[in-house]
Amino acid sequence: MTDDGDEWTEGGGLAHAIRARSGVILGVVGLAAWIALVWFMFGDVL
């Protein structure tokens, strides 16, 4: 069974990998930004 509605789910290359893992990439970037924010705000007491 295939879903023909998502044209970007098939294929290869860098663009396909980024689209397929966009949630993971966004989560990792957000987590890194949050850790950096906490580090810069409270780095002197940590």
GUZAKOL-671998 format. One record per atom (N, C-alpha, C, O, CB): residue number from 0; x, y, z; atom name. Coordinates in Angstrom, 3 decimals. Each point is the difference from the previous one (the first is absolute). Glycine has a CB too. Layout:
N
site kolba: NUM	X: X	Y: Y	Z: Z	lumba: CA
...
***
This chain:
46
site kolba: 0	X: 0.847	Y: -1.187	Z: 0.000	lumba: N
site kolba: 0	X: -0.847	Y: 1.187	Z: 0.000	lumba: CA
site kolba: 0	X: 0.885	Y: 1.241	Z: 0.000	lumba: C
site kolba: 0	X: 0.884	Y: 0.152	Z: 0.844	lumba: O
site kolba: 0	X: -2.729	Y: -1.389	Z: 0.381	lumba: CB
site kolba: 1	X: 1.597	Y: 2.098	Z: -2.164	lumba: N
site kolba: 1	X: 0.772	Y: 1.231	Z: -0.068	lumba: CA
site kolba: 1	X: -0.942	Y: 1.189	Z: 0.094	lumba: C
site kolba: 1	X: -1.163	Y: -0.065	Z: -0.398	lumba: O
site kolba: 1	X: 2.939	Y: -1.061	Z: -0.996	lumba: CB
site kolba: 2	X: -1.247	Y: 2.194	Z: 1.923	lumba: N
site kolba: 2	X: -0.753	Y: 1.253	Z: 0.104	lumba: CA
site kolba: 2	X: 0.495	Y: 0.934	Z: -1.089	lumba: C
site kolba: 2	X: 1.114	Y: 0.517	Z: 0.080	lumba: O
site kolba: 2	X: -1.454	Y: -0.796	Z: 2.428	lumba: CB
site kolba: 3	X: -0.480	Y: 0.496	Z: -3.522	lumba: N
site kolba: 3	X: 0.418	Y: 0.832	Z: -1.115	lumba: CA
site kolba: 3	X: -0.142	Y: 1.488	Z: 0.290	lumba: C
site kolba: 3	X: 0.376	Y: 0.824	Z: -0.835	lumba: O
site kolba: 3	X: -1.030	Y: -2.666	Z: -0.676	lumba: CB
site kolba: 4	X: 0.124	Y: 2.204	Z: 2.668	lumba: N
site kolba: 4	X: -0.186	Y: 1.406	Z: 0.309	lumba: CA
site kolba: 4	X: 1.274	Y: 0.713	Z: 0.403	lumba: C
site kolba: 4	X: 0.109	Y: 1.214	Z: -0.168	lumba: O
site kolba: 4	X: -2.380	Y: -1.787	Z: 0.845	lumba: CB
site kolba: 5	X: 3.238	Y: -0.164	Z: -0.148	lumba: N
site kolba: 5	X: 1.251	Y: 0.623	Z: 0.427	lumba: CA
site kolba: 5	X: 1.058	Y: -0.244	Z: -1.053	lumba: C
site kolba: 5	X: 0.611	Y: -1.068	Z: -0.046	lumba: O
site kolba: 5	X: -1.210	Y: 0.768	Z: 2.475	lumba: CB
site kolba: 6	X: 0.812	Y: 1.287	Z: -3.272	lumba: N
site kolba: 6	X: 0.946	Y: -0.185	Z: -1.087	lumba: CA
site kolba: 6	X: 1.439	Y: 0.082	Z: 0.483	lumba: C
site kolba: 6	X: 0.905	Y: -0.452	Z: -0.702	lumba: O
site kolba: 6	X: -2.584	Y: 1.399	Z: -0.860	lumba: CB
site kolba: 7	X: 1.916	Y: -0.383	Z: 2.742	lumba: N
site kolba: 7	X: 1.377	Y: 0.154	Z: 0.466	lumba: CA
site kolba: 7	X: 0.475	Y: -1.183	Z: 0.826	lumba: C
site kolba: 7	X: 1.161	Y: -0.033	Z: 0.409	lumba: O
site kolba: 7	X: -1.506	Y: 2.476	Z: -0.425	lumba: CB
site kolba: 8	X: -0.523	Y: -3.416	Z: 0.273	lumba: N
site kolba: 8	X: 0.417	Y: -1.136	Z: 0.822	lumba: CA
site kolba: 8	X: 0.847	Y: -0.998	Z: -0.773	lumba: C
site kolba: 8	X: 0.670	Y: -0.842	Z: 0.599	lumba: O
site kolba: 8	X: -2.730	Y: 1.141	Z: 0.740	lumba: CB
site kolba: 9	X: 2.037	Y: -0.212	Z: -2.660	lumba: N
site kolba: 9	X: 0.802	Y: -0.911	Z: -0.798	lumba: CA
site kolba: 9	X: 1.169	Y: 0.760	Z: -0.605	lumba: C
site kolba: 9	X: -0.092	Y: 1.195	Z: -0.281	lumba: O
site kolba: 9	X: -1.927	Y: -2.622	Z: -0.216	lumba: CB
site kolba: 10	X: 3.103	Y: 0.721	Z: 0.305	lumba: N
site kolba: 10	X: 1.162	Y: 0.612	Z: -0.603	lumba: CA
site kolba: 10	X: 1.146	Y: 0.026	Z: 0.989	lumba: C
site kolba: 10	X: -0.112	Y: -0.486	Z: 1.126	lumba: O
site kolba: 10	X: -1.356	Y: 1.867	Z: -2.602	lumba: CB
site kolba: 11	X: 2.553	Y: -0.814	Z: 1.041	lumba: N
site kolba: 11	X: 1.182	Y: 0.042	Z: 0.847	lumba: CA
site kolba: 11	X: 0.620	Y: 1.366	Z: -0.034	lumba: C
site kolba: 11	X: -0.588	Y: 0.963	Z: -0.491	lumba: O
site kolba: 11	X: 0.981	Y: -3.372	Z: 0.100	lumba: CB
site kolba: 12	X: 0.783	Y: 2.475	Z: 0.913	lumba: N
site kolba: 12	X: 0.716	Y: 1.253	Z: -0.019	lumba: CA
site kolba: 12	X: -0.124	Y: 0.758	Z: 1.304	lumba: C
site kolba: 12	X: -0.706	Y: -0.419	Z: 0.917	lumba: O
site kolba: 12	X: 0.343	Y: 0.506	Z: -3.343	lumba: CB
site kolba: 13	X: 1.050	Y: 1.019	Z: 2.493	lumba: N
site kolba: 13	X: 0.056	Y: 0.809	Z: 1.211	lumba: CA
site kolba: 13	X: -1.342	Y: 0.634	Z: 0.324	lumba: C
site kolba: 13	X: -0.401	Y: 0.039	Z: 1.163	lumba: O
site kolba: 13	X: 2.796	Y: 0.402	Z: -1.628	lumba: CB
site kolba: 14	X: -3.092	Y: 0.056	Z: -0.547	lumba: N
site kolba: 14	X: -1.299	Y: 0.646	Z: 0.239	lumba: CA
site kolba: 14	X: -1.005	Y: -0.990	Z: 0.580	lumba: C
site kolba: 14	X: -0.771	Y: 0.351	Z: 0.893	lumba: O
site kolba: 14	X: 1.225	Y: 1.240	Z: -2.779	lumba: CB
site kolba: 15	X: -0.451	Y: -2.807	Z: 1.393	lumba: N
site kolba: 15	X: -0.913	Y: -1.018	Z: 0.525	lumba: CA
site kolba: 15	X: 0.339	Y: -0.322	Z: 1.458	lumba: C
site kolba: 15	X: -0.900	Y: -0.148	Z: 0.827	lumba: O
site kolba: 15	X: 0.626	Y: -0.813	Z: -3.146	lumba: CB
site kolba: 16	X: 1.550	Y: 0.853	Z: 2.630	lumba: N
site kolba: 16	X: 0.417	Y: -0.319	Z: 1.365	lumba: CA
site kolba: 16	X: -0.395	Y: 1.118	Z: 0.958	lumba: C
site kolba: 16	X: -0.437	Y: -0.265	Z: 1.119	lumba: O
site kolba: 16	X: 2.350	Y: -1.092	Z: -2.018	lumba: CB
site kolba: 17	X: -1.761	Y: 2.599	Z: 0.465	lumba: N
site kolba: 17	X: -0.356	Y: 1.135	Z: 0.862	lumba: CA
site kolba: 17	X: -1.506	Y: 0.029	Z: 0.232	lumba: C
site kolba: 17	X: -0.444	Y: 0.214	Z: 1.128	lumba: O
site kolba: 17	X: 2.423	Y: 1.093	Z: -1.985	lumba: CB
site kolba: 18	X: -2.771	Y: -1.520	Z: -0.191	lumba: N
site kolba: 18	X: -1.453	Y: 0.004	Z: 0.161	lumba: CA
site kolba: 18	X: -0.470	Y: -1.155	Z: 0.874	lumba: C
site kolba: 18	X: -0.916	Y: 0.164	Z: 0.805	lumba: O
site kolba: 18	X: 0.704	Y: 0.923	Z: -3.039	lumba: CB
site kolba: 19	X: 0.829	Y: -2.247	Z: 2.082	lumba: N
site kolba: 19	X: -0.421	Y: -1.174	Z: 0.756	lumba: CA
site kolba: 19	X: 0.344	Y: 0.136	Z: 1.475	lumba: C
site kolba: 19	X: -0.708	Y: -0.541	Z: 0.849	lumba: O
site kolba: 19	X: 1.009	Y: -0.848	Z: -2.895	lumba: CB
site kolba: 20	X: 0.758	Y: 2.093	Z: 2.361	lumba: N
site kolba: 20	X: 0.452	Y: 0.133	Z: 1.387	lumba: CA
site kolba: 20	X: -0.170	Y: 1.421	Z: 0.525	lumba: C
site kolba: 20	X: 0.684	Y: 0.389	Z: 0.947	lumba: O
site kolba: 20	X: 0.941	Y: -2.227	Z: -1.356	lumba: CB
site kolba: 21	X: -2.519	Y: 2.615	Z: -0.186	lumba: N
site kolba: 21	X: -0.118	Y: 1.409	Z: 0.391	lumba: CA
site kolba: 21	X: -0.426	Y: 0.150	Z: 1.457	lumba: C
site kolba: 21	X: 0.446	Y: 0.930	Z: 0.672	lumba: O
site kolba: 21	X: -1.020	Y: -0.364	Z: -3.034	lumba: CB
site kolba: 22	X: -0.267	Y: -1.448	Z: 2.860	lumba: N
site kolba: 22	X: -0.408	Y: 0.082	Z: 1.403	lumba: CA
site kolba: 22	X: 1.151	Y: -0.269	Z: 0.938	lumba: C
site kolba: 22	X: 0.147	Y: 0.673	Z: 1.021	lumba: O
site kolba: 22	X: -2.417	Y: -1.375	Z: -1.679	lumba: CB
site kolba: 23	X: 3.084	Y: -0.276	Z: 0.320	lumba: N
site kolba: 23	X: 1.159	Y: -0.322	Z: 0.837	lumba: CA
site kolba: 23	X: 1.011	Y: 1.141	Z: -0.036	lumba: C
site kolba: 23	X: 0.538	Y: 0.395	Z: 1.034	lumba: O
site kolba: 23	X: -0.887	Y: -2.854	Z: -1.464	lumba: CB
site kolba: 24	X: 0.602	Y: 2.984	Z: -0.767	lumba: N
site kolba: 24	X: 0.956	Y: 1.100	Z: -0.135	lumba: CA
site kolba: 24	X: -0.483	Y: 1.216	Z: 0.774	lumba: C
site kolba: 24	X: 0.785	Y: 0.635	Z: 0.704	lumba: O
site kolba: 24	X: -0.089	Y: -1.490	Z: -2.960	lumba: CB
site kolba: 25	X: -1.979	Y: 1.189	Z: 2.136	lumba: N
site kolba: 25	X: -0.544	Y: 1.144	Z: 0.719	lumba: CA
site kolba: 25	X: 0.080	Y: -0.213	Z: 1.506	lumba: C
site kolba: 25	X: 0.310	Y: 0.935	Z: 0.739	lumba: O
site kolba: 25	X: -1.836	Y: -0.468	Z: -2.664	lumba: CB
site kolba: 26	X: 1.258	Y: -1.664	Z: 2.384	lumba: N
site kolba: 26	X: 0.095	Y: -0.294	Z: 1.429	lumba: CA
site kolba: 26	X: 1.414	Y: 0.133	Z: 0.531	lumba: C
site kolba: 26	X: 0.208	Y: 0.554	Z: 1.080	lumba: O
site kolba: 26	X: -2.130	Y: -2.074	Z: -1.336	lumba: CB
site kolba: 27	X: 2.897	Y: 1.017	Z: -0.492	lumba: N
site kolba: 27	X: 1.393	Y: 0.081	Z: 0.434	lumba: CA
site kolba: 27	X: 0.475	Y: 1.453	Z: 0.027	lumba: C
site kolba: 27	X: 0.685	Y: 0.413	Z: 0.935	lumba: O
site kolba: 27	X: -0.260	Y: -2.705	Z: -1.888	lumba: CB
site kolba: 28	X: -0.785	Y: 3.060	Z: -0.063	lumba: N
site kolba: 28	X: 0.383	Y: 1.415	Z: -0.035	lumba: CA
site kolba: 28	X: -0.659	Y: 0.760	Z: 1.142	lumba: C
site kolba: 28	X: 0.644	Y: 0.825	Z: 0.648	lumba: O
site kolba: 28	X: -0.368	Y: -0.949	Z: -3.141	lumba: CB
site kolba: 29	X: -1.548	Y: -0.145	Z: 2.744	lumba: N
site kolba: 29	X: -0.697	Y: 0.658	Z: 1.105	lumba: CA
site kolba: 29	X: 0.585	Y: -0.359	Z: 1.348	lumba: C
site kolba: 29	X: 0.142	Y: 0.862	Z: 0.867	lumba: O
site kolba: 29	X: -2.186	Y: -0.859	Z: -2.239	lumba: CB
site kolba: 30	X: 2.382	Y: -1.264	Z: 1.558	lumba: N
site kolba: 30	X: 0.610	Y: -0.425	Z: 1.261	lumba: CA
site kolba: 30	X: 1.361	Y: 0.648	Z: 0.203	lumba: C
site kolba: 30	X: 0.323	Y: 0.432	Z: 1.106	lumba: O
site kolba: 30	X: -1.548	Y: -2.600	Z: -1.268	lumba: CB
site kolba: 31	X: 2.023	Y: 2.238	Z: -0.895	lumba: N
site kolba: 31	X: 1.312	Y: 0.644	Z: 0.090	lumba: CA
site kolba: 31	X: -0.148	Y: 1.485	Z: 0.330	lumba: C
site kolba: 31	X: 0.761	Y: 0.537	Z: 0.804	lumba: O
site kolba: 31	X: 0.166	Y: -2.199	Z: -2.450	lumba: CB
site kolba: 32	X: -1.901	Y: 2.321	Z: 1.027	lumba: N
site kolba: 32	X: -0.232	Y: 1.425	Z: 0.292	lumba: CA
site kolba: 32	X: -0.465	Y: 0.194	Z: 1.439	lumba: C
site kolba: 32	X: 0.414	Y: 0.955	Z: 0.657	lumba: O
site kolba: 32	X: -0.994	Y: -0.560	Z: -3.068	lumba: CB
site kolba: 33	X: -0.266	Y: -1.279	Z: 2.905	lumba: N
site kolba: 33	X: -0.484	Y: 0.105	Z: 1.376	lumba: CA
site kolba: 33	X: 1.139	Y: -0.218	Z: 0.993	lumba: C
site kolba: 33	X: 0.104	Y: 0.722	Z: 0.992	lumba: O
site kolba: 33	X: -2.369	Y: -1.519	Z: -1.733	lumba: CB
site kolba: 34	X: 3.117	Y: -0.195	Z: 0.482	lumba: N
site kolba: 34	X: 1.146	Y: -0.252	Z: 0.882	lumba: CA
site kolba: 34	X: 0.952	Y: 1.186	Z: -0.019	lumba: C
site kolba: 34	X: 0.520	Y: 0.390	Z: 1.045	lumba: O
site kolba: 34	X: -0.729	Y: -2.863	Z: -1.448	lumba: CB
site kolba: 35	X: 0.446	Y: 3.056	Z: -0.778	lumba: N
site kolba: 35	X: 0.867	Y: 1.170	Z: -0.089	lumba: CA
site kolba: 35	X: -0.595	Y: 1.175	Z: 0.767	lumba: C
site kolba: 35	X: 0.730	Y: 0.729	Z: 0.672	lumba: O
site kolba: 35	X: 0.096	Y: -1.519	Z: -2.905	lumba: CB
site kolba: 36	X: -2.136	Y: 0.984	Z: 2.142	lumba: N
site kolba: 36	X: -0.660	Y: 1.080	Z: 0.724	lumba: CA
site kolba: 36	X: 0.161	Y: -0.182	Z: 1.501	lumba: C
site kolba: 36	X: 0.348	Y: 0.945	Z: 0.708	lumba: O
site kolba: 36	X: -1.993	Y: -0.697	Z: -2.578	lumba: CB
site kolba: 37	X: 1.395	Y: -1.455	Z: 2.360	lumba: N
site kolba: 37	X: 0.152	Y: -0.269	Z: 1.430	lumba: CA
site kolba: 37	X: 1.448	Y: 0.167	Z: 0.425	lumba: C
site kolba: 37	X: 0.275	Y: 0.538	Z: 1.073	lumba: O
site kolba: 37	X: -2.213	Y: -2.118	Z: -1.158	lumba: CB
site kolba: 38	X: 2.867	Y: 1.123	Z: -0.749	lumba: N
site kolba: 38	X: 1.420	Y: 0.107	Z: 0.329	lumba: CA
site kolba: 38	X: 0.427	Y: 1.460	Z: 0.112	lumba: C
site kolba: 38	X: 0.709	Y: 0.367	Z: 0.937	lumba: O
site kolba: 38	X: -0.289	Y: -2.545	Z: -2.104	lumba: CB
site kolba: 39	X: -0.841	Y: 3.009	Z: 0.226	lumba: N
site kolba: 39	X: 0.395	Y: 1.408	Z: 0.040	lumba: CA
site kolba: 39	X: -0.697	Y: 0.761	Z: 1.119	lumba: C
site kolba: 39	X: 0.555	Y: 0.966	Z: 0.525	lumba: O
site kolba: 39	X: -0.157	Y: -1.064	Z: -2.973	lumba: CB
site kolba: 40	X: -1.599	Y: -0.317	Z: 2.822	lumba: N
site kolba: 40	X: -0.709	Y: 0.686	Z: 1.075	lumba: CA
site kolba: 40	X: 0.517	Y: -0.407	Z: 1.373	lumba: C
site kolba: 40	X: 0.148	Y: 0.843	Z: 0.885	lumba: O
site kolba: 40	X: -2.150	Y: -0.718	Z: -2.352	lumba: CB
site kolba: 41	X: 2.276	Y: -1.409	Z: 1.647	lumba: N
site kolba: 41	X: 0.349	Y: -0.514	Z: 1.320	lumba: CA
site kolba: 41	X: 1.378	Y: -0.636	Z: 0.052	lumba: C
site kolba: 41	X: 0.286	Y: -0.769	Z: 0.917	lumba: O
site kolba: 41	X: -2.684	Y: 0.409	Z: -0.531	lumba: CB
site kolba: 42	X: 3.250	Y: 0.662	Z: -1.345	lumba: N
site kolba: 42	X: 1.323	Y: -0.618	Z: -0.060	lumba: CA
site kolba: 42	X: 0.872	Y: 0.321	Z: 1.194	lumba: C
site kolba: 42	X: 0.848	Y: -0.807	Z: 0.382	lumba: O
site kolba: 42	X: -1.022	Y: 0.915	Z: -2.817	lumba: CB
site kolba: 43	X: -0.019	Y: 1.059	Z: 3.033	lumba: N
site kolba: 43	X: 0.846	Y: 0.369	Z: 1.136	lumba: CA
site kolba: 43	X: -0.365	Y: -0.753	Z: 1.272	lumba: C
site kolba: 43	X: 0.830	Y: -0.115	Z: 0.901	lumba: O
site kolba: 43	X: -0.560	Y: 2.352	Z: -1.923	lumba: CB
site kolba: 44	X: -1.486	Y: -2.750	Z: 1.115	lumba: N
site kolba: 44	X: -0.406	Y: -0.738	Z: 1.201	lumba: CA
site kolba: 44	X: -0.013	Y: -1.511	Z: -0.204	lumba: C
site kolba: 44	X: -0.174	Y: -0.757	Z: 0.955	lumba: O
site kolba: 44	X: -1.182	Y: 2.724	Z: -0.311	lumba: CB
site kolba: 45	X: 1.542	Y: -2.407	Z: -1.892	lumba: N
site kolba: 45	X: -0.024	Y: -1.447	Z: -0.249	lumba: CA
site kolba: 45	X: 1.314	Y: -0.611	Z: 0.384	lumba: C
site kolba: 45	X: 0.181	Y: -1.210	Z: -0.134	lumba: O
site kolba: 45	X: -1.808	Y: 1.513	Z: -1.715	lumba: CB
***
